Amino acid sequence: MTNYNSEQLNLFTQPIAVLVEIGCTVERAAELVQRSESLINQQLRTNKPYLRKVETGTWQISPTGKKDGSILVNVALIYSPKDKYWRVA
């Protein structure tokens, strides 16, 4: 009998992303993560997510497109069961 345990995803040790807001503006994302719009836009211009580590995990802002001239993003908090903190930001 084959043992597939090594190939299974272990949800108790994998980082978990919790979406906080979907399709919001960079201005709103900046409020959520308490950083300036220009700092976030600097990372988004290179088509990479903006990451900010905090005590409770890592904020991630990912670009999703544009609407009415605004850049739209998804904001998520990523936390790991291996970390010491389990509180929601």
Jmol script that loads the backbone (N, CA, C; Angstrom):
load data "model"
ATOM      1  N   MET A   1       0.841  -1.176   0.000  1.00  0.00           N
ATOM      2  CA  MET A   1       0.000   0.000   0.000  1.00  0.00           C
ATOM      3  C   MET A   1       0.892   1.247   0.000  1.00  0.00           C
ATOM      4  N   THR A   2       0.570   2.209  -0.838  1.00  0.00           N
ATOM      5  CA  THR A   2       1.357   3.426  -0.962  1.00  0.00           C
ATOM      6  C   THR A   2       1.017   4.402   0.157  1.00  0.00           C
ATOM      7  N   ASN A   3       2.046   5.069   0.685  1.00  0.00           N
ATOM      8  CA  ASN A   3       1.845   6.057   1.742  1.00  0.00           C
ATOM      9  C   ASN A   3       1.902   7.450   1.115  1.00  0.00           C
ATOM     10  N   TYR A   4       0.773   8.157   1.108  1.00  0.00           N
ATOM     11  CA  TYR A   4       0.703   9.478   0.500  1.00  0.00           C
ATOM     12  C   TYR A   4       0.859  10.610   1.516  1.00  0.00           C
ATOM     13  N   ASN A   5       1.171  10.296   2.750  1.00  0.00           N
ATOM     14  CA  ASN A   5       1.260  11.326   3.783  1.00  0.00           C
ATOM     15  C   ASN A   5       2.234  12.439   3.440  1.00  0.00           C
ATOM     16  N   SER A   6       3.348  12.120   2.822  1.00  0.00           N
ATOM     17  CA  SER A   6       4.340  13.134   2.510  1.00  0.00           C
ATOM     18  C   SER A   6       3.873  14.066   1.400  1.00  0.00           C
ATOM     19  N   GLU A   7       2.858  13.674   0.629  1.00  0.00           N
ATOM     20  CA  GLU A   7       2.362  14.492  -0.478  1.00  0.00           C
ATOM     21  C   GLU A   7       1.112  15.285  -0.107  1.00  0.00           C
ATOM     22  N   GLN A   8       0.568  15.053   1.063  1.00  0.00           N
ATOM     23  CA  GLN A   8      -0.658  15.737   1.455  1.00  0.00           C
ATOM     24  C   GLN A   8      -0.350  17.122   2.004  1.00  0.00           C
ATOM     25  N   LEU A   9      -1.272  18.051   1.763  1.00  0.00           N
ATOM     26  CA  LEU A   9      -1.164  19.393   2.313  1.00  0.00           C
ATOM     27  C   LEU A   9      -1.562  19.339   3.781  1.00  0.00           C
ATOM     28  N   ASN A  10      -0.680  19.776   4.636  1.00  0.00           N
ATOM     29  CA  ASN A  10      -0.972  19.790   6.061  1.00  0.00           C
ATOM     30  C   ASN A  10      -1.463  21.187   6.436  1.00  0.00           C
ATOM     31  N   LEU A  11      -2.772  21.328   6.624  1.00  0.00           N
ATOM     32  CA  LEU A  11      -3.350  22.634   6.902  1.00  0.00           C
ATOM     33  C   LEU A  11      -2.930  23.206   8.251  1.00  0.00           C
ATOM     34  N   PHE A  12      -2.398  22.374   9.118  1.00  0.00           N
ATOM     35  CA  PHE A  12      -1.994  22.866  10.431  1.00  0.00           C
ATOM     36  C   PHE A  12      -0.627  23.528  10.417  1.00  0.00           C
ATOM     37  N   THR A  13       0.115  23.415   9.326  1.00  0.00           N
ATOM     38  CA  THR A  13       1.431  24.040   9.260  1.00  0.00           C
ATOM     39  C   THR A  13       1.576  24.994   8.085  1.00  0.00           C
ATOM     40  N   GLN A  14       0.572  25.082   7.205  1.00  0.00           N
ATOM     41  CA  GLN A  14       0.653  25.945   6.030  1.00  0.00           C
ATOM     42  C   GLN A  14       0.176  27.353   6.369  1.00  0.00           C
ATOM     43  N   PRO A  15       0.821  28.376   5.788  1.00  0.00           N
ATOM     44  CA  PRO A  15       0.315  29.743   5.967  1.00  0.00           C
ATOM     45  C   PRO A  15      -1.102  29.857   5.411  1.00  0.00           C
ATOM     46  N   ILE A  16      -1.926  30.673   6.053  1.00  0.00           N
ATOM     47  CA  ILE A  16      -3.324  30.842   5.658  1.00  0.00           C
ATOM     48  C   ILE A  16      -3.552  32.311   5.327  1.00  0.00           C
ATOM     49  N   ALA A  17      -4.152  32.586   4.154  1.00  0.00           N
ATOM     50  CA  ALA A  17      -4.461  33.959   3.750  1.00  0.00           C
ATOM     51  C   ALA A  17      -5.935  34.231   3.991  1.00  0.00           C
ATOM     52  N   VAL A  18      -6.221  35.307   4.710  1.00  0.00           N
ATOM     53  CA  VAL A  18      -7.593  35.725   4.967  1.00  0.00           C
ATOM     54  C   VAL A  18      -7.829  37.020   4.197  1.00  0.00           C
ATOM     55  N   LEU A  19      -8.741  36.988   3.202  1.00  0.00           N
ATOM     56  CA  LEU A  19      -9.052  38.193   2.442  1.00  0.00           C
ATOM     57  C   LEU A  19      -9.801  39.173   3.331  1.00  0.00           C
ATOM     58  N   VAL A  20      -9.320  40.395   3.385  1.00  0.00           N
ATOM     59  CA  VAL A  20      -9.937  41.428   4.206  1.00  0.00           C
ATOM     60  C   VAL A  20     -10.841  42.314   3.344  1.00  0.00           C
ATOM     61  N   GLU A  21     -10.337  42.722   2.172  1.00  0.00           N
ATOM     62  CA  GLU A  21     -11.157  43.475   1.224  1.00  0.00           C
ATOM     63  C   GLU A  21     -10.771  43.063  -0.183  1.00  0.00           C
ATOM     64  N   ILE A  22     -11.779  42.972  -1.058  1.00  0.00           N
ATOM     65  CA  ILE A  22     -11.567  42.576  -2.447  1.00  0.00           C
ATOM     66  C   ILE A  22     -11.935  43.742  -3.352  1.00  0.00           C
ATOM     67  N   GLY A  23     -11.048  44.056  -4.296  1.00  0.00           N
ATOM     68  CA  GLY A  23     -11.340  45.090  -5.286  1.00  0.00           C
ATOM     69  C   GLY A  23     -11.464  46.488  -4.724  1.00  0.00           C
ATOM     70  N   CYS A  24     -10.680  46.798  -3.694  1.00  0.00           N
ATOM     71  CA  CYS A  24     -10.720  48.148  -3.141  1.00  0.00           C
ATOM     72  C   CYS A  24      -9.631  49.005  -3.791  1.00  0.00           C
ATOM     73  N   THR A  25      -9.649  50.300  -3.519  1.00  0.00           N
ATOM     74  CA  THR A  25      -8.647  51.209  -4.081  1.00  0.00           C
ATOM     75  C   THR A  25      -7.364  51.154  -3.261  1.00  0.00           C
ATOM     76  N   VAL A  26      -6.302  51.669  -3.832  1.00  0.00           N
ATOM     77  CA  VAL A  26      -5.023  51.740  -3.117  1.00  0.00           C
ATOM     78  C   VAL A  26      -5.169  52.636  -1.891  1.00  0.00           C
ATOM     79  N   GLU A  27      -5.981  53.679  -2.016  1.00  0.00           N
ATOM     80  CA  GLU A  27      -6.205  54.577  -0.878  1.00  0.00           C
ATOM     81  C   GLU A  27      -6.793  53.807   0.308  1.00  0.00           C
ATOM     82  N   ARG A  28      -7.786  52.974   0.039  1.00  0.00           N
ATOM     83  CA  ARG A  28      -8.401  52.178   1.113  1.00  0.00           C
ATOM     84  C   ARG A  28      -7.409  51.151   1.667  1.00  0.00           C
ATOM     85  N   ALA A  29      -6.645  50.526   0.780  1.00  0.00           N
ATOM     86  CA  ALA A  29      -5.642  49.550   1.214  1.00  0.00           C
ATOM     87  C   ALA A  29      -4.607  50.210   2.115  1.00  0.00           C
ATOM     88  N   ALA A  30      -4.206  51.426   1.769  1.00  0.00           N
ATOM     89  CA  ALA A  30      -3.225  52.155   2.576  1.00  0.00           C
ATOM     90  C   ALA A  30      -3.759  52.408   3.986  1.00  0.00           C
ATOM     91  N   GLU A  31      -5.052  52.691   4.089  1.00  0.00           N
ATOM     92  CA  GLU A  31      -5.677  52.876   5.407  1.00  0.00           C
ATOM     93  C   GLU A  31      -5.627  51.584   6.211  1.00  0.00           C
ATOM     94  N   LEU A  32      -5.932  50.468   5.548  1.00  0.00           N
ATOM     95  CA  LEU A  32      -5.979  49.182   6.249  1.00  0.00           C
ATOM     96  C   LEU A  32      -4.617  48.764   6.799  1.00  0.00           C
ATOM     97  N   VAL A  33      -3.568  48.965   6.007  1.00  0.00           N
ATOM     98  CA  VAL A  33      -2.238  48.502   6.427  1.00  0.00           C
ATOM     99  C   VAL A  33      -1.398  49.608   7.055  1.00  0.00           C
ATOM    100  N   GLN A  34      -1.983  50.805   7.149  1.00  0.00           N
ATOM    101  CA  GLN A  34      -1.327  51.956   7.776  1.00  0.00           C
ATOM    102  C   GLN A  34       0.017  52.285   7.139  1.00  0.00           C
ATOM    103  N   ARG A  35      -0.014  52.416   5.820  1.00  0.00           N
ATOM    104  CA  ARG A  35       1.154  52.831   5.041  1.00  0.00           C
ATOM    105  C   ARG A  35       0.702  53.844   4.006  1.00  0.00           C
ATOM    106  N   SER A  36       1.634  54.577   3.419  1.00  0.00           N
ATOM    107  CA  SER A  36       1.279  55.595   2.434  1.00  0.00           C
ATOM    108  C   SER A  36       0.937  54.964   1.087  1.00  0.00           C
ATOM    109  N   GLU A  37       0.083  55.665   0.334  1.00  0.00           N
ATOM    110  CA  GLU A  37      -0.290  55.196  -1.001  1.00  0.00           C
ATOM    111  C   GLU A  37       0.931  55.094  -1.910  1.00  0.00           C
ATOM    112  N   SER A  38       1.829  56.067  -1.806  1.00  0.00           N
ATOM    113  CA  SER A  38       3.001  56.073  -2.680  1.00  0.00           C
ATOM    114  C   SER A  38       3.903  54.876  -2.425  1.00  0.00           C
ATOM    115  N   LEU A  39       4.034  54.468  -1.183  1.00  0.00           N
ATOM    116  CA  LEU A  39       4.845  53.303  -0.851  1.00  0.00           C
ATOM    117  C   LEU A  39       4.244  52.038  -1.463  1.00  0.00           C
ATOM    118  N   ILE A  40       2.934  51.912  -1.393  1.00  0.00           N
ATOM    119  CA  ILE A  40       2.254  50.748  -1.955  1.00  0.00           C
ATOM    120  C   ILE A  40       2.318  50.787  -3.478  1.00  0.00           C
ATOM    121  N   ASN A  41       2.049  51.961  -4.068  1.00  0.00           N
ATOM    122  CA  ASN A  41       2.091  52.094  -5.525  1.00  0.00           C
ATOM    123  C   ASN A  41       3.462  51.785  -6.099  1.00  0.00           C
ATOM    124  N   GLN A  42       4.499  52.110  -5.358  1.00  0.00           N
ATOM    125  CA  GLN A  42       5.867  51.842  -5.814  1.00  0.00           C
ATOM    126  C   GLN A  42       6.060  50.346  -6.082  1.00  0.00           C
ATOM    127  N   GLN A  43       5.535  49.502  -5.225  1.00  0.00           N
ATOM    128  CA  GLN A  43       5.652  48.055  -5.398  1.00  0.00           C
ATOM    129  C   GLN A  43       4.701  47.553  -6.483  1.00  0.00           C
ATOM    130  N   LEU A  44       3.479  48.112  -6.527  1.00  0.00           N
ATOM    131  CA  LEU A  44       2.485  47.666  -7.499  1.00  0.00           C
ATOM    132  C   LEU A  44       2.901  47.998  -8.930  1.00  0.00           C
ATOM    133  N   ARG A  45       3.656  49.078  -9.118  1.00  0.00           N
ATOM    134  CA  ARG A  45       4.107  49.459 -10.468  1.00  0.00           C
ATOM    135  C   ARG A  45       4.979  48.384 -11.106  1.00  0.00           C
ATOM    136  N   THR A  46       5.645  47.615 -10.291  1.00  0.00           N
ATOM    137  CA  THR A  46       6.481  46.518 -10.807  1.00  0.00           C
ATOM    138  C   THR A  46       5.683  45.221 -10.908  1.00  0.00           C
ATOM    139  N   ASN A  47       4.344  45.346 -10.733  1.00  0.00           N
ATOM    140  CA  ASN A  47       3.417  44.211 -10.816  1.00  0.00           C
ATOM    141  C   ASN A  47       3.717  43.126  -9.780  1.00  0.00           C
ATOM    142  N   LYS A  48       4.149  43.557  -8.596  1.00  0.00           N
ATOM    143  CA  LYS A  48       4.401  42.647  -7.485  1.00  0.00           C
ATOM    144  C   LYS A  48       3.504  43.036  -6.318  1.00  0.00           C
ATOM    145  N   PRO A  49       3.136  42.079  -5.489  1.00  0.00           N
ATOM    146  CA  PRO A  49       2.321  42.442  -4.322  1.00  0.00           C
ATOM    147  C   PRO A  49       3.143  43.236  -3.309  1.00  0.00           C
ATOM    148  N   TYR A  50       2.463  44.117  -2.584  1.00  0.00           N
ATOM    149  CA  TYR A  50       3.093  44.842  -1.483  1.00  0.00           C
ATOM    150  C   TYR A  50       2.923  43.999  -0.230  1.00  0.00           C
ATOM    151  N   LEU A  51       4.012  43.778   0.495  1.00  0.00           N
ATOM    152  CA  LEU A  51       3.972  42.983   1.725  1.00  0.00           C
ATOM    153  C   LEU A  51       4.418  43.834   2.902  1.00  0.00           C
ATOM    154  N   ARG A  52       3.710  43.727   4.015  1.00  0.00           N
ATOM    155  CA  ARG A  52       4.112  44.395   5.254  1.00  0.00           C
ATOM    156  C   ARG A  52       3.952  43.420   6.406  1.00  0.00           C
ATOM    157  N   LYS A  53       5.074  43.079   7.032  1.00  0.00           N
ATOM    158  CA  LYS A  53       5.029  42.155   8.166  1.00  0.00           C
ATOM    159  C   LYS A  53       4.610  42.906   9.419  1.00  0.00           C
ATOM    160  N   VAL A  54       3.682  42.291  10.144  1.00  0.00           N
ATOM    161  CA  VAL A  54       3.219  42.827  11.426  1.00  0.00           C
ATOM    162  C   VAL A  54       3.246  41.682  12.429  1.00  0.00           C
ATOM    163  N   GLU A  55       2.978  41.997  13.668  1.00  0.00           N
ATOM    164  CA  GLU A  55       3.054  40.989  14.734  1.00  0.00           C
ATOM    165  C   GLU A  55       2.112  39.809  14.490  1.00  0.00           C
ATOM    166  N   THR A  56       0.972  40.084  13.856  1.00  0.00           N
ATOM    167  CA  THR A  56      -0.039  39.044  13.663  1.00  0.00           C
ATOM    168  C   THR A  56       0.097  38.277  12.353  1.00  0.00           C
ATOM    169  N   GLY A  57       1.036  38.650  11.507  1.00  0.00           N
ATOM    170  CA  GLY A  57       1.216  37.975  10.220  1.00  0.00           C
ATOM    171  C   GLY A  57       1.821  38.919   9.197  1.00  0.00           C
ATOM    172  N   THR A  58       1.367  38.818   7.954  1.00  0.00           N
ATOM    173  CA  THR A  58       1.866  39.666   6.877  1.00  0.00           C
ATOM    174  C   THR A  58       0.691  40.199   6.069  1.00  0.00           C
ATOM    175  N   TRP A  59       0.623  41.529   5.937  1.00  0.00           N
ATOM    176  CA  TRP A  59      -0.364  42.124   5.050  1.00  0.00           C
ATOM    177  C   TRP A  59       0.112  41.940   3.616  1.00  0.00           C
ATOM    178  N   GLN A  60      -0.796  41.588   2.726  1.00  0.00           N
ATOM    179  CA  GLN A  60      -0.458  41.460   1.308  1.00  0.00           C
ATOM    180  C   GLN A  60      -1.480  42.232   0.484  1.00  0.00           C
ATOM    181  N   ILE A  61      -0.981  43.142  -0.350  1.00  0.00           N
ATOM    182  CA  ILE A  61      -1.834  43.911  -1.254  1.00  0.00           C
ATOM    183  C   ILE A  61      -1.468  43.505  -2.671  1.00  0.00           C
ATOM    184  N   SER A  62      -2.426  42.922  -3.381  1.00  0.00           N
ATOM    185  CA  SER A  62      -2.186  42.412  -4.733  1.00  0.00           C
ATOM    186  C   SER A  62      -3.023  43.186  -5.740  1.00  0.00           C
ATOM    187  N   PRO A  63      -2.412  43.618  -6.854  1.00  0.00           N
ATOM    188  CA  PRO A  63      -3.182  44.351  -7.877  1.00  0.00           C
ATOM    189  C   PRO A  63      -4.173  43.431  -8.590  1.00  0.00           C
ATOM    190  N   THR A  64      -5.353  43.972  -8.892  1.00  0.00           N
ATOM    191  CA  THR A  64      -6.357  43.186  -9.612  1.00  0.00           C
ATOM    192  C   THR A  64      -6.783  43.844 -10.920  1.00  0.00           C
ATOM    193  N   GLY A  65      -6.464  45.111 -11.114  1.00  0.00           N
ATOM    194  CA  GLY A  65      -6.849  45.800 -12.353  1.00  0.00           C
ATOM    195  C   GLY A  65      -7.105  47.269 -12.087  1.00  0.00           C
ATOM    196  N   LYS A  66      -7.795  47.914 -13.034  1.00  0.00           N
ATOM    197  CA  LYS A  66      -8.107  49.339 -12.907  1.00  0.00           C
ATOM    198  C   LYS A  66      -9.571  49.569 -13.234  1.00  0.00           C
ATOM    199  N   LYS A  67     -10.124  50.618 -12.606  1.00  0.00           N
ATOM    200  CA  LYS A  67     -11.495  51.016 -12.895  1.00  0.00           C
ATOM    201  C   LYS A  67     -11.613  52.512 -12.637  1.00  0.00           C
ATOM    202  N   ASP A  68     -12.126  53.223 -13.609  1.00  0.00           N
ATOM    203  CA  ASP A  68     -12.291  54.680 -13.490  1.00  0.00           C
ATOM    204  C   ASP A  68     -10.984  55.379 -13.120  1.00  0.00           C
ATOM    205  N   GLY A  69      -9.861  54.877 -13.611  1.00  0.00           N
ATOM    206  CA  GLY A  69      -8.565  55.489 -13.335  1.00  0.00           C
ATOM    207  C   GLY A  69      -7.935  55.078 -12.020  1.00  0.00           C
ATOM    208  N   SER A  70      -8.662  54.337 -11.193  1.00  0.00           N
ATOM    209  CA  SER A  70      -8.116  53.888  -9.915  1.00  0.00           C
ATOM    210  C   SER A  70      -7.529  52.483 -10.056  1.00  0.00           C
ATOM    211  N   ILE A  71      -6.446  52.245  -9.350  1.00  0.00           N
ATOM    212  CA  ILE A  71      -5.880  50.899  -9.289  1.00  0.00           C
ATOM    213  C   ILE A  71      -6.654  50.131  -8.222  1.00  0.00           C
ATOM    214  N   LEU A  72      -7.182  48.972  -8.594  1.00  0.00           N
ATOM    215  CA  LEU A  72      -7.920  48.153  -7.645  1.00  0.00           C
ATOM    216  C   LEU A  72      -7.027  47.028  -7.132  1.00  0.00           C
ATOM    217  N   VAL A  73      -7.188  46.708  -5.857  1.00  0.00           N
ATOM    218  CA  VAL A  73      -6.335  45.702  -5.217  1.00  0.00           C
ATOM    219  C   VAL A  73      -7.161  44.818  -4.297  1.00  0.00           C
ATOM    220  N   ASN A  74      -6.612  43.661  -3.974  1.00  0.00           N
ATOM    221  CA  ASN A  74      -7.139  42.799  -2.923  1.00  0.00           C
ATOM    222  C   ASN A  74      -6.215  42.908  -1.725  1.00  0.00           C
ATOM    223  N   VAL A  75      -6.790  42.980  -0.531  1.00  0.00           N
ATOM    224  CA  VAL A  75      -6.003  43.071   0.697  1.00  0.00           C
ATOM    225  C   VAL A  75      -6.242  41.810   1.515  1.00  0.00           C
ATOM    226  N   ALA A  76      -5.157  41.136   1.872  1.00  0.00           N
ATOM    227  CA  ALA A  76      -5.260  39.905   2.665  1.00  0.00           C
ATOM    228  C   ALA A  76      -4.269  39.953   3.819  1.00  0.00           C
ATOM    229  N   LEU A  77      -4.580  39.223   4.871  1.00  0.00           N
ATOM    230  CA  LEU A  77      -3.641  39.025   5.972  1.00  0.00           C
ATOM    231  C   LEU A  77      -3.232  37.562   5.932  1.00  0.00           C
ATOM    232  N   ILE A  78      -1.937  37.326   5.857  1.00  0.00           N
ATOM    233  CA  ILE A  78      -1.419  35.962   5.818  1.00  0.00           C
ATOM    234  C   ILE A  78      -0.801  35.664   7.179  1.00  0.00           C
ATOM    235  N   TYR A  79      -1.243  34.582   7.792  1.00  0.00           N
ATOM    236  CA  TYR A  79      -0.622  34.176   9.067  1.00  0.00           C
ATOM    237  C   TYR A  79      -0.315  32.695   9.023  1.00  0.00           C
ATOM    238  N   SER A  80       0.662  32.317   9.814  1.00  0.00           N
ATOM    239  CA  SER A  80       1.144  30.943   9.800  1.00  0.00           C
ATOM    240  C   SER A  80       0.909  30.283  11.147  1.00  0.00           C
ATOM    241  N   PRO A  81       0.428  29.059  11.136  1.00  0.00           N
ATOM    242  CA  PRO A  81       0.261  28.326  12.402  1.00  0.00           C
ATOM    243  C   PRO A  81       1.583  28.119  13.139  1.00  0.00           C
ATOM    244  N   LYS A  82       2.693  28.251  12.431  1.00  0.00           N
ATOM    245  CA  LYS A  82       3.990  28.090  13.086  1.00  0.00           C
ATOM    246  C   LYS A  82       4.387  29.330  13.869  1.00  0.00           C
ATOM    247  N   ASP A  83       3.756  30.474  13.559  1.00  0.00           N
ATOM    248  CA  ASP A  83       4.086  31.713  14.258  1.00  0.00           C
ATOM    249  C   ASP A  83       3.532  31.678  15.680  1.00  0.00           C
ATOM    250  N   LYS A  84       4.032  32.597  16.485  1.00  0.00           N
ATOM    251  CA  LYS A  84       3.632  32.631  17.887  1.00  0.00           C
ATOM    252  C   LYS A  84       2.254  33.241  18.087  1.00  0.00           C
ATOM    253  N   TYR A  85       1.817  34.086  17.154  1.00  0.00           N
ATOM    254  CA  TYR A  85       0.602  34.851  17.357  1.00  0.00           C
ATOM    255  C   TYR A  85      -0.522  34.333  16.477  1.00  0.00           C
ATOM    256  N   TRP A  86      -1.713  34.235  17.057  1.00  0.00           N
ATOM    257  CA  TRP A  86      -2.887  33.779  16.323  1.00  0.00           C
ATOM    258  C   TRP A  86      -3.985  34.823  16.283  1.00  0.00           C
ATOM    259  N   ARG A  87      -3.734  35.988  16.802  1.00  0.00           N
ATOM    260  CA  ARG A  87      -4.756  37.024  16.835  1.00  0.00           C
ATOM    261  C   ARG A  87      -5.025  37.559  15.428  1.00  0.00           C
ATOM    262  N   VAL A  88      -6.246  37.987  15.173  1.00  0.00           N
ATOM    263  CA  VAL A  88      -6.568  38.645  13.917  1.00  0.00           C
ATOM    264  C   VAL A  88      -6.193  40.106  14.065  1.00  0.00           C
ATOM    265  N   ALA A  89      -5.594  40.661  13.041  1.00  0.00           N
ATOM    266  CA  ALA A  89      -5.136  42.070  13.112  1.00  0.00           C
ATOM    267  C   ALA A  89      -6.316  43.004  13.313  1.00  0.00           C
TER     268      ALA A  89
END
end "model"
wireframe off; spacefill off
backbone 0.3
color backbone group
